[in-house]
């Protein structure tokens, strides 16, 4: 059970995403097979905007849970969903024995108008968490933002929403990616002072290509410290060197977190088992 992992000083988990093409499913299962050999405490599966990948999410989560016998956590977004949509997915998850979800608002789908977005059924992740806690038996986790959600007016406001998520039934938090551990330590302290008592898991994304800085990282709203920016500037045109330097940066982040007593780590592994294996082998 996921809750048991907090009886230890450290844990390790991974995030994967469903393939966009049906033909890529066999490769996805091979990736999961490889990741399972690293004995993660759980593997989470992302969810398409507006629920476009919901069936794939359920299928992959079921494979993790029932074939690999590793705890699965299914992401669940609500930005384009009705209550019936949410219940359909949660019923499917419960049928296949997946008990854990990561409840998220999700990004606005490209085909959703501003009017539809403003009138959405679930305005915030807190509304989804409350709905799930009231209408399902699922264990609910939530996201948190060490450097503030991009739409939040302040860090205090964002942590207040975090407290609401806890009050609505979230049993643990997984952080958005970050690259400066000092930001995470400061955030955890502020969260605890605000009444957050459930565990906070550190989300780590290895940067193995300079292109990630301009895409994934920008969307996440995470800042890029000088040390990482210098690595990208130095090795951006040298793929092998960039990969090695990015992996080393992530390893150093994780080892520092563990040294400072924050050893519950969630790796955004981008469906790259070899990279993930290299990181896991170097964690102290």
ChimeraX attribute file (.defattr): number of C-alpha atoms within 10 A of each C-alpha:
attribute: neighborCount
match mode: 1-to-1
recipient: residues
	/A:1	12
	/A:2	16
	/A:3	11
	/A:4	9
	/A:5	14
	/A:6	15
	/A:7	9
	/A:8	9
	/A:9	11
	/A:10	15
	/A:11	20
	/A:12	19
	/A:13	22
	/A:14	26
	/A:15	21
	/A:16	24
	/A:17	20
	/A:18	24
	/A:19	17
	/A:20	12
	/A:21	7
	/A:22	9
	/A:23	9
	/A:24	11
	/A:25	15
	/A:26	10
	/A:27	12
	/A:28	17
	/A:29	16
	/A:30	12
	/A:31	16
	/A:32	20
	/A:33	16
	/A:34	16
	/A:35	23
	/A:36	19
	/A:37	11
	/A:38	15
	/A:39	12
	/A:40	16
	/A:41	21
	/A:42	23
	/A:43	24
	/A:44	25
	/A:45	23
	/A:46	22
	/A:47	25
	/A:48	20
	/A:49	20
	/A:50	22
	/A:51	21
	/A:52	13
	/A:53	17
	/A:54	24
	/A:55	16
	/A:56	21
	/A:57	27
	/A:58	27
	/A:59	17
	/A:60	26
	/A:61	30
	/A:62	25
	/A:63	19
	/A:64	24
	/A:65	20
	/A:66	15
	/A:67	11
	/A:68	17
	/A:69	12
	/A:70	19
	/A:71	22
	/A:72	30
	/A:73	29
	/A:74	27
	/A:75	25
	/A:76	27
	/A:77	25
	/A:78	28
	/A:79	26
	/A:80	24
	/A:81	17
	/A:82	13
	/A:83	14
	/A:84	9
	/A:85	14
	/A:86	19
	/A:87	16
	/A:88	12
	/A:89	17
	/A:90	23
	/A:91	14
	/A:92	16
	/A:93	23
	/A:94	16
	/A:95	12
	/A:96	15
	/A:97	15
	/A:98	24
	/A:99	21
	/A:100	24
	/A:101	24
	/A:102	24
	/A:103	25
	/A:104	21
	/A:105	23
	/A:106	19
	/A:107	13
	/A:108	16
	/A:109	15
	/A:110	8
	/A:111	8
	/A:112	12
	/A:113	11
	/A:114	10
	/A:115	8
	/A:116	13
	/A:117	15
	/A:118	11
	/A:119	11
	/A:120	15
	/A:121	16
	/A:122	21
	/A:123	15
	/A:124	16
	/A:125	25
	/A:126	24
	/A:127	19
	/A:128	24
	/A:129	28
	/A:130	19
	/A:131	17
	/A:132	23
	/A:133	16
	/A:134	12
	/A:135	12
	/A:136	14
	/A:137	12
	/A:138	17
	/A:139	20
	/A:140	26
	/A:141	25
	/A:142	25
	/A:143	21
	/A:144	24
	/A:145	24
	/A:146	26
	/A:147	22
	/A:148	20
	/A:149	19
	/A:150	13
	/A:151	8
	/A:152	13
	/A:153	10
	/A:154	13
	/A:155	17
	/A:156	14
	/A:157	13
	/A:158	21
	/A:159	24
	/A:160	16
	/A:161	17
	/A:162	24
	/A:163	20
	/A:164	18
	/A:165	28
	/A:166	23
	/A:167	14
	/A:168	20
	/A:169	19
	/A:170	25
	/A:171	17
	/A:172	23
	/A:173	23
	/A:174	19
	/A:175	20
	/A:176	23
	/A:177	25
	/A:178	24
	/A:179	22
	/A:180	18
	/A:181	16
	/A:182	12
	/A:183	13
	/A:184	22
	/A:185	15
	/A:186	12
	/A:187	19
	/A:188	18
	/A:189	11
	/A:190	16
	/A:191	22
	/A:192	14
	/A:193	10
	/A:194	14
	/A:195	13
	/A:196	22
	/A:197	13
	/A:198	15
	/A:199	15
	/A:200	22
	/A:201	23
	/A:202	25
	/A:203	26
	/A:204	21
	/A:205	22
	/A:206	24
	/A:207	25
	/A:208	24
	/A:209	21
	/A:210	22
	/A:211	12
	/A:212	14
	/A:213	18
	/A:214	10
	/A:215	10
	/A:216	14
	/A:217	18
	/A:218	12
	/A:219	10
	/A:220	16
	/A:221	17
	/A:222	21
	/A:223	16
	/A:224	15
	/A:225	11
	/A:226	10
	/A:227	12
	/A:228	18
	/A:229	14
	/A:230	12
	/A:231	17
	/A:232	24
	/A:233	12
	/A:234	14
	/A:235	19
	/A:236	18
	/A:237	12
	/A:238	12
	/A:239	13
	/A:240	13
	/A:241	17
	/A:242	21
	/A:243	20
	/A:244	16
	/A:245	21
	/A:246	22
	/A:247	21
	/A:248	18
	/A:249	20
	/A:250	20
	/A:251	21
	/A:252	16
	/A:253	19
	/A:254	27
	/A:255	16
	/A:256	16
	/A:257	20
	/A:258	18
	/A:259	11
	/A:260	11
	/A:261	11
	/A:262	20
	/A:263	20
	/A:264	23
	/A:265	22
	/A:266	26
	/A:267	23
	/A:268	20
	/A:269	22
	/A:270	14
	/A:271	19
	/A:272	14
	/A:273	21
	/A:274	13
	/A:275	16
	/A:276	20
	/A:277	15
	/A:278	14
	/A:279	20
	/A:280	16
	/A:281	10
	/A:282	13
	/A:283	14
	/A:284	11
